[in-house]
Amino acid sequence: MLQTIPTVDDAPCTPRPLLLSAYAVDNRITAINVLNRWMYIFQHCLEKNVRIIGFSTDPVHLVTKWRNRLLSSTTDLHFGFDKINISHIKALINDSHYTKLDHGLTSSDINPKDRQNYNSCIKIISDDVINLLINSEDTNGTVDYLTLLKMIGKAYIDKATSISELHHKHKQDDPLIYTDRLDEISTLNVEQIILGTYNQAINIVKHSKMLHILNQNNIVNLKDLSDFVFDCLKRSSKMYGYSSQTTIDNNEELESDDDDDDEDEDVESDVK
């Protein structure tokens, strides 16, 4: 689907979305395939003087997949060197010092068989749960994982989050990027938003050893890190026509879109 941006002269009227393209996929498609598809569409639209400013995906499905990955007994998750484990939440539920009034959780909220329980996602990323885990030992990785999941939910699912809040929530700290009009966002505004997001990401991972590794490789600032990631993606993928193909190391395991693979395969994942 494609939807154009309202013009200044006709701002109150929201343009109707239209179907840009449709294509079938199977459970072998990877995240790199999707990125290549988006880049291909972006580039060819640009050649036709059509400027695409963003893509979107199914956020509810994304949130439940993050929850299911956390609950999977066969998945080994790490955030840098910090372990991400559902046992931290189980310990919180079973801790006699706390009741449901403190964290709002029950054992059914972490039942791995209930794979489409979106409401449990909202409960495990509540401020109460995250704040209690912060005060526990060796839970930094799990706290970071839940914090990122909470950001995804707030940005893409929470209907109470306005466009203005998404782009300008730090208006008091940086009035340069505050505006109530979406059409007033300039390149400088976007750059400031990206830089603020990067600084927030650095703050999230500051307790881990990831910053130490980035410093060792001289890629800790935003531009150097962006160039490094771009070069890695460029070396590991190629595009051919309308069906993007990806050259990937045969030893690399990528997550399948088939949710059943979460339980059937022993997967080791790193959140980086």
C-alpha positions as CSV (number, residue, x, y, z in Angstrom):
1,M,0.0,0.0,0.0
2,L,1.1,3.6,-0.7
3,Q,-0.2,6.8,0.8
4,T,1.0,10.3,-0.2
5,I,1.7,13.1,2.2
6,P,-0.9,16.0,2.4
7,T,0.2,19.2,0.7
8,V,0.4,22.5,2.6
9,D,-2.6,23.9,0.7
10,D,-4.7,20.8,1.4
11,A,-3.3,19.7,4.8
12,P,-6.7,18.8,6.5
13,C,-7.4,16.3,3.7
14,T,-5.6,12.9,4.1
15,P,-4.9,11.3,0.7
16,R,-6.4,7.9,0.2
17,P,-3.9,5.0,0.2
18,L,-3.5,2.9,-3.0
19,L,-2.0,-0.4,-3.8
20,L,1.5,-0.1,-5.1
21,S,2.4,-3.8,-5.5
22,A,1.6,-7.3,-4.2
23,Y,3.7,-10.4,-4.3
24,A,3.8,-13.8,-2.6
25,V,6.5,-15.0,-0.2
26,D,7.3,-18.2,1.6
27,N,8.9,-18.9,5.0
28,R,12.4,-18.8,3.5
29,I,12.3,-15.0,3.1
30,T,14.8,-13.2,5.4
31,A,15.1,-9.7,6.8
32,I,17.8,-9.0,4.3
33,N,15.4,-10.0,1.5
34,V,12.8,-7.5,2.8
35,L,15.5,-4.7,3.1
36,N,16.6,-5.4,-0.5
37,R,13.1,-5.3,-1.7
38,W,12.5,-1.9,0.0
39,M,15.8,-0.5,-1.4
40,Y,14.9,-1.6,-4.9
41,I,11.5,0.0,-4.7
42,F,13.0,3.2,-3.2
43,Q,15.6,3.5,-5.9
44,H,13.4,2.9,-8.9
45,C,10.7,5.3,-7.5
46,L,13.4,7.9,-7.0
47,E,14.4,7.6,-10.7
48,K,10.7,8.4,-11.5
49,N,10.9,11.5,-9.2
50,V,8.8,9.8,-6.5
51,R,10.4,10.2,-3.1
52,I,9.5,7.4,-0.6
53,I,10.1,8.6,3.0
54,G,9.5,5.3,4.8
55,F,8.2,1.8,4.9
56,S,6.0,0.0,7.5
57,T,5.3,-3.5,8.6
58,D,2.9,-5.4,10.9
59,P,3.7,-4.1,14.4
60,V,1.4,-6.4,16.4
61,H,2.9,-9.5,14.8
62,L,6.4,-8.1,15.5
63,V,5.6,-7.5,19.2
64,T,4.2,-11.1,19.6
65,K,7.3,-12.5,17.8
66,W,9.6,-10.7,20.2
67,R,7.5,-12.1,23.1
68,N,7.6,-15.7,21.7
69,R,11.3,-15.5,21.1
70,L,11.7,-14.5,24.8
71,L,9.5,-17.4,25.9
72,S,11.1,-20.0,23.7
73,S,12.9,-22.8,25.6
74,T,15.3,-23.4,22.6
75,T,16.5,-19.8,22.1
76,D,19.6,-18.4,23.6
77,L,19.3,-14.6,23.6
78,H,22.0,-12.1,24.5
79,F,22.2,-8.3,24.5
80,G,25.9,-7.9,23.9
81,F,27.3,-10.0,26.8
82,D,24.2,-9.7,28.9
83,K,21.8,-12.6,29.0
84,I,18.1,-12.2,28.1
85,N,16.1,-14.9,29.9
86,I,12.4,-15.4,30.7
87,S,13.6,-16.9,34.1
88,H,14.1,-13.3,35.3
89,I,10.3,-12.7,34.8
90,K,9.5,-16.1,36.3
91,A,11.5,-15.3,39.4
92,L,9.6,-12.1,39.7
93,I,6.2,-13.8,39.6
94,N,7.4,-16.5,42.1
95,D,9.0,-14.0,44.5
96,S,7.1,-14.0,47.7
97,H,8.1,-10.4,48.4
98,Y,5.9,-9.2,45.5
99,T,2.2,-9.8,44.6
100,K,0.2,-9.4,41.4
101,L,-0.6,-5.8,42.6
102,D,3.2,-5.0,42.3
103,H,3.8,-6.4,38.8
104,G,0.4,-7.3,37.3
105,L,1.6,-10.7,36.0
106,T,0.3,-14.2,36.3
107,S,1.9,-17.5,35.1
108,S,-0.4,-17.5,32.1
109,D,1.3,-14.4,30.8
110,I,4.5,-16.3,30.1
111,N,2.8,-19.5,28.7
112,P,4.8,-20.2,25.5
113,K,1.9,-22.2,23.9
114,D,-0.2,-19.1,23.8
115,R,1.6,-17.6,20.9
116,Q,-0.8,-14.8,19.9
117,N,-1.4,-13.4,23.4
118,Y,-0.8,-9.7,22.6
119,N,-2.3,-8.6,26.0
120,S,0.5,-10.5,27.8
121,C,3.0,-8.5,25.8
122,I,1.6,-5.3,27.2
123,K,1.8,-6.7,30.7
124,I,5.4,-7.9,30.6
125,I,6.6,-4.5,29.3
126,S,4.8,-2.4,31.9
127,D,6.8,0.1,33.9
128,D,6.1,-1.9,37.1
129,V,7.8,-5.0,35.6
130,I,10.8,-3.2,34.2
131,N,11.4,-1.1,37.3
132,L,11.3,-4.3,39.5
133,L,13.7,-6.1,37.2
134,I,16.1,-3.1,37.2
135,N,16.5,-3.7,41.0
136,S,17.3,-7.4,40.4
137,E,20.7,-9.0,39.8
138,D,22.0,-9.8,36.3
139,T,18.9,-8.7,34.6
140,N,20.3,-5.9,32.4
141,G,19.9,-7.8,29.1
142,T,16.2,-8.7,29.9
143,V,15.5,-5.1,31.0
144,D,17.0,-3.8,27.7
145,Y,15.0,-6.3,25.7
146,L,11.7,-5.4,27.4
147,T,12.5,-1.6,27.1
148,L,13.0,-1.9,23.3
149,L,9.8,-4.0,23.0
150,K,8.0,-1.2,24.9
151,M,9.4,1.4,22.5
152,I,8.1,-0.6,19.5
153,G,4.7,-0.9,21.0
154,K,4.5,2.8,21.9
155,A,5.7,3.9,18.5
156,Y,3.7,1.7,16.2
157,I,0.7,0.3,18.2
158,D,-0.3,2.6,21.0
159,K,-3.1,4.8,19.6
160,A,-2.5,7.4,22.3
161,T,0.9,8.2,20.8
162,S,0.5,11.1,18.4
163,I,2.7,11.8,15.4
164,S,3.9,15.0,17.2
165,E,4.9,13.0,20.2
166,L,6.7,10.4,18.2
167,H,8.9,13.0,16.5
168,H,9.2,15.7,19.1
169,K,9.0,14.1,22.5
170,H,12.2,15.8,23.5
171,K,10.9,19.3,22.6
172,Q,11.9,20.8,26.0
173,D,15.5,19.5,25.7
174,D,15.8,20.4,22.0
175,P,13.2,23.0,20.9
176,L,14.8,23.0,17.4
177,I,12.9,19.8,16.5
178,Y,9.6,20.8,18.0
179,T,6.7,21.6,15.7
180,D,3.0,20.7,15.5
181,R,3.1,20.6,11.7
182,L,4.4,17.5,10.0
183,D,5.1,19.4,6.8
184,E,7.5,21.7,8.6
185,I,10.0,18.8,9.3
186,S,13.2,19.6,7.6
187,T,16.3,17.6,6.8
188,L,17.9,19.2,9.9
189,N,14.9,18.1,12.1
190,V,15.3,14.5,10.9
191,E,19.0,14.5,11.5
192,Q,18.4,15.8,15.0
193,I,15.8,13.0,15.6
194,I,18.2,10.3,14.3
195,L,21.1,11.7,16.5
196,G,18.8,11.8,19.5
197,T,17.7,8.2,18.9
198,Y,21.3,7.1,18.5
199,N,22.3,8.7,21.8
200,Q,19.4,7.0,23.5
201,A,20.6,3.6,22.1
202,I,24.0,4.3,23.5
203,N,22.5,5.0,26.9
204,I,20.6,1.7,26.8
205,V,23.7,-0.4,26.1
206,K,26.2,1.6,28.3
207,H,26.3,-1.2,30.9
208,S,27.3,-3.9,28.4
209,K,30.6,-4.5,26.7
210,M,29.3,-3.5,23.3
211,L,30.6,0.1,23.7
212,H,34.0,-1.2,24.5
213,I,34.0,-3.3,21.3
214,L,32.8,-0.4,19.2
215,N,35.6,1.8,20.7
216,Q,38.2,-0.8,19.9
217,N,37.1,-0.8,16.3
218,N,36.8,3.0,16.2
219,I,33.1,2.9,15.1
220,V,31.4,4.4,18.2
221,N,30.1,7.6,16.6
222,L,27.0,7.6,14.4
223,K,28.6,8.2,11.0
224,D,31.4,5.6,11.4
225,L,28.9,3.0,12.7
226,S,26.5,3.8,9.8
227,D,29.2,3.4,7.2
228,F,30.3,0.1,8.8
229,V,26.8,-1.4,8.8
230,F,26.2,-0.2,5.3
231,D,29.4,-1.9,4.1
232,C,28.5,-5.1,5.9
233,L,25.0,-5.2,4.2
234,K,26.5,-4.3,0.9
235,R,29.0,-7.2,1.0
236,S,26.4,-9.7,2.3
237,S,23.6,-9.0,-0.2
238,K,22.9,-8.5,-3.9
239,M,19.8,-7.5,-5.8
240,Y,18.7,-9.1,-9.0
241,G,15.7,-7.6,-10.8
242,Y,12.4,-7.5,-8.9
243,S,13.1,-10.6,-6.9
244,S,15.8,-9.6,-4.5
245,Q,18.3,-12.4,-3.9
246,T,20.7,-12.5,-1.0
247,T,24.2,-14.0,-0.7
248,I,24.6,-15.1,2.9
249,D,27.2,-17.2,4.6
250,N,25.9,-20.8,4.7
251,N,26.8,-21.1,8.3
252,E,24.6,-18.2,9.3
253,E,21.2,-19.1,10.8
254,L,18.4,-16.6,10.1
255,E,15.0,-16.6,11.7
256,S,12.2,-18.0,9.6
257,D,8.8,-16.2,9.3
258,D,7.3,-19.5,10.3
259,D,6.6,-19.1,14.0
260,D,6.7,-22.8,14.5
261,D,10.5,-22.7,13.9
262,D,10.8,-21.0,17.3
263,E,10.0,-24.2,19.0
264,D,11.3,-26.7,16.4
265,E,14.9,-25.5,16.0
266,D,17.7,-24.7,18.4
267,V,18.5,-21.2,17.6
268,E,21.2,-19.0,19.1
269,S,20.4,-15.3,18.7
270,D,22.2,-12.1,19.6
271,V,20.5,-8.8,19.9
272,K,23.0,-6.2,18.7
